[in-house]
């Protein structure tokens, strides 16, 4: 009787397994479907270096063209630069900083907050850049901040952290109080940062992780201390461009193209070895979405399926507008990539 029951159970398993087994992810279905945006479609600049999605709104940060807001529900584009409405009625002598507008037109980072959008800009001269926020429910929606005595002028990274805002620049890490809207602290290599050029900020409950031109730094919230990670701790690349949390792990991407994974047990980093042909291309940003990891590189996009461990690549031959991919963001219909030729949305159907 026991044998008959076992045979019956195996037979049911064979018949119905495809219906109750967990879905196994697979490579993207090809040919791929893309939606592109360029200045001809409504972008304020052709080089998209930052992206952010908030509901039905998509923000595109461009090089020299300011920011473009695309409202998907209404199919409306609006451009936000250092000039626009409402017009500033008084001139305080600072010709480079316009009130009620974006702080500068080179928009390097965009970060959504609960009720506003933060913008970090990068200025190559002597008087501009810094951060701004856009609050859509205010009469004058834009507010521009000082550059913390020039220490938050060339902004590369922003991290929202409760009542704090961490701002990374080429000189170090600044801390802004979001309630008082005043600068509170500044950290550099003198305080424990592994490098002064801050590329990435990852906010976590116990630690703050910072990717710099000298490796990775970790700030302990409880102890208020810094720890630096570089080659002795497994980072074979000096400059870390991107940090992202993937499940219980943290990944880091270097400008030389290498990917690293942090192992908490050993307090070290190990280098990952992707099998896709783009793995030598410098990494500019990383996104974890839809059971995949999207790695934006200087020569295309590497895509890692977390369930199968498979790697695949996206380039202009697959439909991307450009191979130099600066940034990546997810919306309900797929994945957006900011390139040197405009923005491409990889449409992923459920």
C-alpha positions as CSV (number, residue, x, y, z in Angstrom):
1,X,0.0,0.0,0.0
2,X,2.9,2.3,0.9
3,X,4.5,1.7,-2.5
4,X,1.2,2.4,-4.3
5,X,0.9,5.7,-2.5
6,X,4.5,6.7,-3.4
7,X,3.9,5.9,-7.0
8,X,0.7,7.9,-7.0
9,X,2.5,10.9,-5.4
10,X,5.3,10.8,-7.9
11,X,2.9,10.7,-10.7
12,X,1.0,13.7,-9.4
13,X,4.3,15.5,-9.0
14,X,5.3,14.8,-12.6
15,X,2.0,16.0,-13.9
16,X,1.4,19.1,-11.8
17,X,5.0,20.3,-11.1
18,X,5.0,22.9,-13.9
19,X,2.0,24.6,-12.4
20,X,3.2,24.9,-8.8
21,X,7.0,25.1,-9.2
22,X,8.5,28.4,-8.6
23,X,9.1,30.3,-11.8
24,X,12.7,30.1,-13.0
25,X,14.0,33.3,-14.5
26,X,15.4,33.3,-18.0
27,X,17.3,35.6,-20.2
28,X,15.4,38.5,-21.7
29,X,13.1,37.6,-24.5
30,X,14.5,38.8,-27.8
31,X,14.1,40.7,-30.0
32,X,13.9,43.3,-27.3
33,X,11.5,46.2,-27.2
34,X,12.7,49.8,-26.5
35,X,11.2,53.2,-26.1
36,X,13.7,56.1,-26.8
37,X,13.8,59.7,-25.8
38,X,16.1,62.4,-27.3
39,X,15.9,66.2,-27.6
40,X,13.7,65.6,-30.7
41,X,11.2,63.9,-28.3
42,X,11.4,66.5,-25.6
43,X,14.6,66.1,-23.6
44,X,16.5,69.3,-22.6
45,X,19.8,67.6,-23.5
46,X,21.1,64.6,-25.4
47,X,23.4,63.3,-22.7
48,X,21.4,61.8,-19.8
49,X,23.6,61.4,-16.8
50,X,21.0,60.9,-14.0
51,X,17.5,59.4,-13.7
52,X,14.8,59.2,-11.1
53,X,11.3,57.8,-11.2
54,X,8.5,58.9,-8.8
55,X,5.1,57.5,-9.6
56,X,4.1,58.7,-13.1
57,X,6.9,61.2,-13.3
58,X,10.3,60.5,-14.7
59,X,13.2,63.0,-14.2
60,X,16.1,63.1,-16.7
61,X,19.2,64.9,-15.6
62,X,21.3,66.0,-18.5
63,X,24.8,67.4,-19.2
64,X,24.5,71.2,-19.6
65,X,20.7,71.0,-20.4
66,X,19.3,70.9,-16.9
67,X,16.6,68.5,-15.9
68,X,13.6,67.3,-17.9
69,X,10.4,66.2,-16.2
70,X,8.2,63.8,-18.2
71,X,4.7,63.2,-16.9
72,X,3.7,59.9,-18.4
73,X,0.0,60.2,-17.5
74,X,-0.4,63.5,-19.3
75,X,2.4,63.0,-21.9
76,X,3.8,66.4,-21.0
77,X,7.5,67.5,-20.9
78,X,8.8,70.4,-18.8
79,X,12.4,71.7,-18.7
80,X,14.0,73.0,-15.6
81,X,17.2,75.0,-15.8
82,X,18.9,77.9,-14.1
83,X,16.5,80.2,-15.9
84,X,12.7,80.1,-16.2
85,X,9.5,80.9,-14.3
86,X,9.0,82.6,-12.0
87,X,11.5,85.3,-13.0
88,X,13.9,86.6,-10.3
89,X,12.9,90.2,-9.7
90,X,16.0,91.3,-7.8
91,X,19.7,90.7,-8.6
92,X,21.9,90.1,-5.6
93,X,25.1,90.2,-7.7
94,X,25.6,86.5,-8.0
95,X,25.0,86.0,-11.7
96,X,25.6,82.2,-11.6
97,X,23.0,81.4,-9.0
98,X,19.4,82.1,-9.9
99,X,16.7,81.9,-7.3
100,X,13.7,79.6,-7.6
101,X,15.5,77.5,-10.1
102,X,17.9,74.6,-10.5
103,X,21.4,75.4,-9.0
104,X,23.2,74.5,-12.3
105,X,22.5,72.8,-15.6
106,X,24.9,69.9,-15.2
107,X,22.6,67.5,-13.2
108,X,24.7,64.7,-11.9
109,X,22.3,63.0,-9.4
110,X,18.5,63.0,-8.8
111,X,17.0,61.5,-5.6
112,X,13.3,61.4,-4.8
113,X,12.3,62.3,-1.2
114,X,8.9,62.0,0.6
115,X,7.6,65.4,-0.7
116,X,10.3,66.7,-2.9
117,X,13.1,65.8,-5.4
118,X,16.8,66.5,-4.6
119,X,19.2,67.5,-7.4
120,X,22.9,67.4,-7.3
121,X,24.8,69.4,-9.9
122,X,28.4,69.5,-10.9
123,X,30.1,72.8,-11.9
124,X,33.6,72.9,-13.6
125,X,34.2,76.6,-13.0
126,X,34.5,78.7,-9.9
127,X,31.0,79.8,-8.9
128,X,28.1,77.3,-9.3
129,X,26.9,73.8,-8.7
130,X,25.7,72.5,-5.4
131,X,22.2,71.1,-4.5
132,X,18.6,72.1,-5.0
133,X,15.3,70.6,-4.3
134,X,12.0,70.8,-6.2
135,X,8.8,70.9,-4.1
136,X,5.8,70.8,-6.5
137,X,3.2,72.0,-4.0
138,X,5.0,75.3,-3.2
139,X,4.4,78.5,-5.1
140,X,8.1,78.8,-5.6
141,X,9.0,75.1,-6.0
142,X,12.7,75.4,-6.3
143,X,15.2,76.0,-3.5
144,X,18.9,76.3,-4.0
145,X,21.4,75.8,-1.2
146,X,24.9,77.2,-0.5
147,X,27.8,74.9,-1.3
148,X,28.9,74.5,2.3
149,X,31.9,76.9,1.8
150,X,32.6,75.2,-1.6
151,X,32.8,71.7,-0.1
152,X,29.5,70.6,-1.7
153,X,29.8,72.3,-5.1
154,X,30.7,69.4,-7.4
155,X,28.1,67.0,-6.2
156,X,28.3,63.4,-7.3
157,X,26.0,61.5,-4.8
158,X,23.1,62.2,-2.5
159,X,21.7,60.0,0.3
160,X,18.4,60.6,2.1
161,X,18.7,59.5,5.7
162,X,15.7,60.4,7.9
163,X,16.2,64.0,8.9
164,X,19.6,64.1,7.3
165,X,20.8,64.5,3.8
166,X,24.3,63.2,2.9
167,X,25.9,65.0,0.0
168,X,29.1,63.7,-1.7
169,X,31.4,65.9,-3.7
170,X,34.9,65.9,-5.0
171,X,36.1,67.3,-1.6
172,X,34.4,64.9,0.8
173,X,31.0,64.3,2.5
174,X,28.7,67.0,3.8
175,X,25.7,66.6,6.1
176,X,22.6,68.7,5.7
177,X,19.8,68.9,8.3
178,X,16.6,68.5,6.3
179,X,14.5,70.2,9.0
180,X,16.6,73.3,9.5
181,X,18.0,73.1,6.0
182,X,21.4,74.0,7.3
183,X,24.8,72.4,6.9
184,X,25.9,70.4,10.0
185,X,29.1,68.5,9.4
186,X,31.8,67.8,6.8
187,X,34.0,64.6,6.5
188,X,37.1,64.1,4.5
189,X,40.2,61.8,4.6
190,X,41.2,63.6,7.7
191,X,38.2,62.1,9.5
192,X,38.5,58.6,8.1
193,X,37.1,58.7,4.5
194,X,39.1,56.4,2.2
195,X,39.1,59.2,-0.5
196,X,37.8,62.7,-0.8
197,X,36.1,62.2,-4.2
198,X,32.7,60.7,-3.2
199,X,31.0,58.7,-6.0
200,X,28.3,56.8,-4.2
201,X,26.3,56.8,-0.9
202,X,24.4,53.8,0.4
203,X,22.3,54.4,3.5
204,X,21.7,51.4,5.8
205,X,20.2,51.0,9.3
206,X,23.5,50.4,11.1
207,X,26.1,51.8,8.7
208,X,26.6,54.4,6.0
209,X,28.6,53.1,3.0
210,X,30.6,55.5,0.9
211,X,32.2,54.7,-2.5
212,X,35.2,57.0,-3.2
213,X,38.3,57.3,-5.4
214,X,40.2,55.6,-2.6
215,X,38.0,52.6,-2.0
216,X,35.0,52.1,0.3
217,X,34.3,53.7,3.6
218,X,31.9,52.6,6.3
219,X,30.5,54.9,9.0
220,X,29.2,53.2,12.1
221,X,26.1,55.0,13.4
222,X,26.4,53.7,16.9
223,X,30.2,54.3,17.4
224,X,30.5,57.3,15.1
225,X,33.6,55.8,13.6
226,X,34.9,55.2,10.1
227,X,36.5,52.1,8.6
228,X,38.2,52.2,5.2
229,X,38.3,49.2,2.7
230,X,40.8,49.0,-0.1
231,X,43.2,46.5,-1.6
232,X,44.1,44.7,1.7
233,X,40.4,44.1,2.3
234,X,39.9,42.6,-1.2
235,X,39.1,45.7,-3.3
236,X,41.5,45.3,-6.2
237,X,40.3,48.6,-7.7
238,X,41.0,51.9,-6.2
239,X,38.0,53.9,-7.4
240,X,34.5,52.7,-6.5
241,X,31.8,54.3,-8.6
242,X,28.6,52.6,-7.3
243,X,27.3,50.8,-4.2
244,X,24.0,48.9,-4.1
245,X,22.3,46.5,-1.6
246,X,21.2,43.2,-3.2
247,X,19.3,41.0,-0.8
248,X,21.5,40.6,2.2
249,X,24.7,41.5,0.3
250,X,26.3,44.8,-0.8
251,X,27.8,45.1,-4.3
252,X,30.4,47.6,-5.4
253,X,31.4,48.6,-8.9
254,X,34.7,50.0,-9.9
255,X,35.7,52.3,-12.7
256,X,38.0,49.6,-14.1
257,X,35.0,47.3,-14.7
258,X,35.2,45.0,-11.7
259,X,32.3,44.0,-9.4
260,X,32.8,43.2,-5.7
261,X,30.6,41.6,-3.1
262,X,31.0,42.3,0.6
263,X,31.1,39.4,3.0
264,X,30.1,40.4,6.5
265,X,31.4,37.3,8.2
266,X,35.0,38.0,7.1
267,X,34.6,41.8,6.8
268,X,36.2,41.6,3.4
269,X,35.3,42.1,-0.3
270,X,35.5,39.4,-3.0
271,X,35.7,40.1,-6.7
272,X,33.0,38.7,-8.9
273,X,33.7,37.4,-12.4
274,X,30.8,38.0,-14.8
275,X,30.7,35.9,-17.9
276,X,29.3,38.6,-20.2
277,X,31.7,40.1,-22.8
278,X,31.3,43.7,-21.4
279,X,32.9,43.0,-18.0
280,X,36.0,45.1,-18.7
281,X,33.9,48.2,-19.3
282,X,34.0,50.8,-16.5
283,X,31.0,50.7,-14.2
284,X,29.0,53.9,-13.7
285,X,25.9,52.7,-11.8
286,X,24.1,49.6,-10.6
287,X,20.4,48.8,-10.1
288,X,18.7,45.8,-8.4
289,X,15.3,45.3,-9.9
290,X,13.0,42.4,-11.0
291,X,15.3,39.6,-9.7
292,X,18.1,41.0,-11.8
293,X,21.1,43.3,-11.4
294,X,21.6,45.9,-14.1
295,X,25.2,47.2,-14.4
296,X,25.6,50.4,-16.4
297,X,29.0,50.5,-18.1
298,X,31.0,52.6,-20.5
299,X,30.5,49.9,-23.2
300,X,26.9,48.9,-22.6
301,X,24.8,47.1,-19.9
302,X,25.6,43.9,-18.1
303,X,22.5,42.0,-16.7
304,X,22.8,39.4,-14.0
305,X,19.9,37.1,-13.2
306,X,20.0,36.4,-9.5
307,X,18.0,33.1,-9.6
308,X,20.0,31.4,-12.5
309,X,23.3,33.2,-12.1
310,X,23.4,33.9,-15.9
311,X,24.8,37.0,-17.4
312,X,23.8,38.8,-20.6
313,X,24.6,42.1,-22.3
314,X,22.8,45.0,-23.9
315,X,24.5,47.3,-26.4
316,X,23.4,49.4,-29.4
317,X,23.2,46.2,-31.5
318,X,20.3,45.2,-29.2
319,X,18.6,48.6,-29.4
320,X,20.2,50.9,-26.9
321,X,20.7,54.5,-28.1
322,X,24.3,54.6,-26.9
323,X,26.8,52.3,-25.4
324,X,28.1,54.8,-22.8
325,X,25.5,54.2,-20.1
326,X,25.6,56.6,-17.2
327,X,22.6,55.7,-15.1
328,X,19.7,53.3,-14.7
329,X,16.2,53.4,-13.1
330,X,13.1,51.3,-12.9
331,X,9.5,52.2,-13.6
332,X,6.4,50.1,-14.0
333,X,6.9,49.3,-17.6
334,X,10.6,48.4,-17.6
335,X,14.1,49.8,-17.1
336,X,15.4,53.2,-18.1
337,X,19.0,53.8,-19.2
338,X,20.6,57.2,-19.5
339,X,23.2,57.2,-22.3
340,X,25.4,59.7,-24.2
341,X,22.8,59.7,-27.0
342,X,19.6,60.1,-24.9
343,X,17.5,57.8,-22.8
344,X,16.4,54.2,-23.6
345,X,13.6,52.3,-21.9
346,X,13.8,48.5,-22.0
347,X,10.2,47.4,-22.0
348,X,9.7,44.4,-19.8
349,X,6.3,42.9,-19.7
350,X,5.1,40.9,-16.7
